[in-house]
């Protein structure tokens, strides 16, 4: 008991570490070959690693304890202590040594054996996983699809090691509807309204707190002092992503074949609109929102060529010299006239989390935004059977 063997587990050995001390019993000076006499059983270190993180949690709940001073408790006849904010997830080295607890200035002369370090009795609890999908056909109106999958911490393949299995409780689901709402209107209206609406969400709750990698999240939530603190701890630890989307694509009035389309016919026009929003947060990003709007107006006219041959009947002679005049033709109907205008607006805001802060100071947001207005023009005109004009133009505008 005059000297102790000490073991420190840490990322650094000065400000953040766990320490375990064993008062050593000196073996007798003899020629004994008995292993227990040469190395007494009380000198063996048998430590449950969970005790280290539990000690840190008790220290954190102590209002009068300072994190920069050693916080020590007894573990049977041994001593267990913590300084700072170490965690077993960051351990890169182990310090071993001999400690003189009396610190009386008197020298001690001992020989200590640190024979072996062995890690045993892994927590090999299993987990489970599931997936499901359902598709519903709503006659000619469209389809609705629902799917989801999940797994719990500990789930993995039979041949995977403990540290290769999932370490989070994960839930993900999608709901999507692909419909033609024009089917709800009278058939005589002849309106097509294709709609896609979808929502997806994925939530990953880690088994261990991302800031204290040796403390389970459920233990940290259980020790929260208030409901608000509990919600804050859970949100900070979660990896959350949700996506909303709504699309109206090529909404138009159908040509039911009763009339030939004119330049001004409403059937030549189509409308489109889409909306999407992604919302995410995780232990490093406090908030990440990206919203997109896009609207479009299109016009497309396909004409039926009508060629005039004014000199065909005027010159009835079969002379080849008059073929040029006889075959002269002119088309006064354009083949294709097209126009499209697209407006796209995006706004994104991302705020990085101030890890370790008390919440009073937030890091500034960064933005990802643009607003554009693009126009596309097209014209194709078969002026004659042998002469065609093709014209295209694009105008891109950025709105500030």
C-alpha positions, 0 to 999 in steps of 0.5 A, a space after each residue: 500500500 505504500 506505492 500504487 500502480 497507475 494507468 491513464 487512458 486519454 488523448 492527452 495525459 495532462 488536462 483530459 484523462 481517466 486514471 485508475 490506481 491500485 495499491 500494490 502488495 509487495 510479494 515476499 522475498 523467497 524462492 517460492 514458485 507459487 504464482 500467487 505468491 510472486 504476484 499477489 491477486 490484489 495487484 491485478 487490474 480488472 476494470 469495467 470500462 463503463 465505470 469510467 464514463 459513469 464516473 464522468 457523468 456523476 462528476 458533471 452532475 456535481 455542482 461543486 466539482 471542477 472539471 480541471 481538478 481530479 474527481 476521485 472515487 473508490 472502486 473497492 480498494 482501488 482509486 478511480 478518477 477523472 480530469 477534464 473531459 476525456 472520452 474512450 472514443 479518442 484514446 490513442 495511448 496509455 500511460 503506466 507508472 508508479 505513484 507515491 501517495 504519501 509524497 513524504 519525500 522518502 524514496 521508494 525502491 520497487 520492481 513492478 510488472 506490467 505484463 499484459 493488457 487484454 480487452 474482453 467481454 465485449 457487449 455483443 448484444 444484437 439488433 434488428 432491422 426491417 423494411 417495407 413497401 406498399 404501392 397503391 394503384 388508383 385506377 387511371 388517377 395515378 399511384 401512391 407509394 409508401 416505403 420505409 426501413 429501419 435498423 437498431 444499434 447492434 444489427 449487422 451481418 453474422 460475419 461482422 465484428 462488433 465494431 463493424 455493426 451499426 451504432 445508431 438507431 435509424 428510421 427512414 421513410 418515403 411517401 410519394 404520389 404520382 397523379 393526374 388530377 385532370 382525371 377528376 374534371 369532366 372528360 369534355 374539359 380535356 385538361 391534363 394536370 400531372 402532379 408529383 408530391 413526395 416527402 421523405 425523412 431519415 433520422 439517425 440517433 447514435 448509440 453514443 453521444 457524438 461529443 462524449 463518445 464513451 457515454 450512451 445517448 440514452 444515459 445522457 438524456 436520462 440525466 438531463 435536468 429539464 425537458 428542454 435540456 433533454 430536447 436540446 441534447 437529442 437534437 444536437 446528437 441527431 442526424 436528421 434530413 427531410 425533403 419535401 417536393 411538389 411538381 406540376 409538370 406540363 399542365 395543359 389543355 389537350 387537343 381532342 382532335 375536334 379543331 385544327 390548332 391556330 396560332 392563338 389556340 390555348 392548347 399550344 400553351 403549357 405551365 410547369 411549377 416545382 417546389 422542393 425543400 431540404 432541411 437537415 441538421 447533425 452534430 456539426 451543422 445546426 441548421 441547413 435549409 435549401 428551398 427551390 422554386 421553379 416556374 415555367 410557361 411554354 408555347 409550342 405551335 406545330 403548323 401544317 405546311 401549305 405550299 403555293 405553286 402560282 405558276 404551275 397552271 400558268 405554264 402548261 408547256 412541257 418544256 424543261 426550260 420552264 420547269 424553274 417557274 412551274 416548280 416555284 413554290 412558297 409556304 406561308 405557314 411556319 412549321 414550328 414556333 416555340 417559346 419557353 420562359 423559366 424562372 428559378 429561385 433558390 435560397 439556402 442557409 447553413 449555420 455551423 454548430 458552435 460545438 462546446 459553446 453555451 448557446 449564447 453565441 451562434 456562428 454566422 450563417 452562410 447563404 447559397 442563393 440565386 434568382 434567374 429568368 431564362 427565355 428560349 425562342 425557336 422558329 422553323 419555317 419551310 419557306 419552300 420545299 427546298 429552303 428551310 429557315 431554322 432560328 434559335 435564341 437563348 436569353 439568360 438573365 440573373 435577377 439581383 
